């Protein structure tokens, strides 16, 4: 009788261990929002002008997340947001320099022209920036 009881306890422990995953699936734990990288919004991009120095760009946007040591003329600002429940979102903005001055911007930023009012959900891949006032 004692060995039967011990076998019953051991087998019930093994069975409950196998079904532990299904019990955890019923309980939805709280997950925090995770933000990583450089957050760059449209207002910050609107402050950029063609011909700005690297220091001026760094002042407006902050230090870039990725600086390629083989291509020193490109800075990448990467931002990733993963909400506790839902799909992850990612933005990548690349700044290209000619010498030590800003030449162009590419990335996932909303267009600042009238196109944005017509289609607010679409993203532009290339952003035109006007030249600096004194150049």
Buried (B, 14 or more C-beta within 10 A) or exposed (E): EEEEEEEEEEEEEEEEEEEEEEEEEEEEEEEEEEEEBBEBEEEBBEEBBBBBBBEBBEEBBEEBBEEEEEEEEBBBBBBBBBEEEEEEEEBBBBBEBEEEBBEBBBBBBBBBEEEBEEEEEEEBEEBEBEEBEEE
